[in-house]
Amino acid sequence: MSDRNILIVVGTLRKNGYNEQLARRIESLLEGRANVSRLDFSMLPPMNQDIESPEPPAVAAARDAIRKANGVWFVVPQYNASYPGHVKNLVDWLSRPLPGQGRESAVSNGMHATVSGAGGQTATAEMREALDALLAFVGAQVMPEGETGIALSSESWTTGNLVLSADDETALAAQATAFLDFIA
């Protein structure tokens, strides 16, 4: 097994949503090439400076998982031309300094990241642009190109199953290889 650790952040709340299915496909592409884990951030409280210190346990767990990862792959749906609020909440917590420390202690600083998403006609282009900008703003190093957006096919919409075209598969495989190179 590789010594590279990739943490996948799935931004959908649906149990078998398209982006959950996409995350599983990404995991299979990385199998044997990296140690892959998921970040469960379902218990994160809303970002609130009144509860920053002592650090809430769910926040400490999320920060610890980010620290242990060589790279973080965000797999996120598009909500109203952007990312979901719970993903923003996660990034807000990651961007905050550790209790009693300076801004440079935020785990988002230097975090290597890439973004994918499955959605409607725009293939999550607006979400990916907005999330890339947010991640860069909080000090993450976002892979500069090769992010994959999947425009859901009519078959996907009618069955609820993510159906990837040959081009989608090629783009995802290329993103996986590029991200492994990016975090090396």
N, C-alpha and C positions, 0 to 999 in steps of 0.2 A: 504494500500500500504506500501511497505517496506521503510525503511529509507536509504537503500543502493542505490546509484546512479551509474549506469554503462553507460559509454560513448562508443558508437561504432564508430570506425574509419573504414570506408570502403575504401579500397585502389584501387578500380577499377574506371575507368572513364566511363565505359559503362553504359548506362541507365538501362539496365536490365541484366547486366553481371552475370555470375555465382556467383561471390562473393557478389554482391548486393542481389541476391536471397538467398544466404547463410546467409547474415546478417538479412534478414527478418525472416528466420527460427530461428535464434538465438534469435531475439527479441520475437518471440512467445514462445520460451522455458523459457524466463525470465519473461514473462507476469505474473503480480501478485506477483512476488518474488523480484522485484527490479524496481526502476524508470529507464527507459531506454531512452536515447536520442542519437542523431547522431551528429557527428562533421562535419560541412560543412567547409572544408578547401580549397575550390576551388579558393578562391580569395587571397590565400597566395602568396606574392611575393617571388621570389627566395631569399634564404638566402644571405644577403649582409650586412656586417658590416657598410657600409656607410649609411644605412637606419635604423639601429637598434634603434636610439634615435633621435627624439621621436619614440616610438613604433608604427609601422603601425597598423591601426585599425583591420585588419584581424588577425594580430599576437596577439594583445591584446584579441580579441574574442576567439581565439583558446586556449590561455593560461588560460583565465578565465574558459572556459569549462572544461579544464583538472583539474584546481584547485577544481572545484565543484564536480568532480567525485571521487567516492571511488575506482573505477577500470575502466580501459580502455581496451576494447576488439578490437584488430586489426583484421580485416577480409580482407585479402590481396591476390591478385593473385601473381603468380610467373612469373617474367620477366627474362629471360636469367639466370636462376639458382639463382635469388635474388629477392628483392622487387623492386617495381617501384620507379623511381626517385622522384616523387611527395610525396611519403611516406617518403623518406629520407629527403626531404626538410622540411616536417612538423617536423620530429624528430630533425632536426638541429635547427629549431626555438625554439622548446621546451627545447632544451639543453642549450640555451644561457642564460647568466645571465640577469636579469631584468635591464633596463637602470639605470646606476649609482650604481649598487649593485654587490656583489661578486658572485662567481660561485655557492655557496650554494642556491642562489635565483632562480636557474633554476627550472621550474615547472616539469621537467622530474625527478628530484631528489625524490626518494621515490614513484614515480607513480607506482601503482599496475597494471600489464598488463598481458594479455594473447593473444595468436595469433591463428587464424584459417585461412584456405585457401582452395579453390577448384581449381584444375588444372589438369594437365596431369598425366602421369604414376607415377611420383614420389609423387603425392598428395601434392605438394608444400613443400616437405621436405627441400629443399635447401633454399627456401625463409624463412621458419619458423626458421631454424637454423641461417641464417644471420640476420634476424630481431631480434630474441632473443638476439644475441650477441650485436647488435647495441643498443638495449634498455638497456641491462645490462651496457654497456659502458657509457651511459649517465645518469646512476644512478637509472634507473627504477628497481623495484622489479618484476621480471617476474615469473609467476607461474611456478614452477619447472617441472611439468609433466602434462600430460593429454591434451596437445594441439591436436586439430583435423585437420587433412589434409584429404581432399576428393579427391580421384582419380575419375575424371569424367567418367561416364559410356558411352558406345557407344550411348545409348538413349539420354543422355544429349548432347553429341556432335551433334547428328543429329537433335534434336528438338530445341536446345537453351534453354531448361528448365532444371534446376538442379533437377536431380532425385537422391534421397538419398536411400541407401540400409538400411536394418534394422541395420546393424553394424554401419553405419554412424550415424543414428539416436541415437543409444545407446551411441556412443562416444560423440556426441554433447551434449546430455542430461547430461552425466557424466561430461563433461567439464563445463557446466553451473553450476552444483551443486558444483563442486570443486572450481570454480572461486568465487561463492558466499561465500563459506567457507574461501577462501583465503583473501577476502577483509573484512571479518567480524571483 
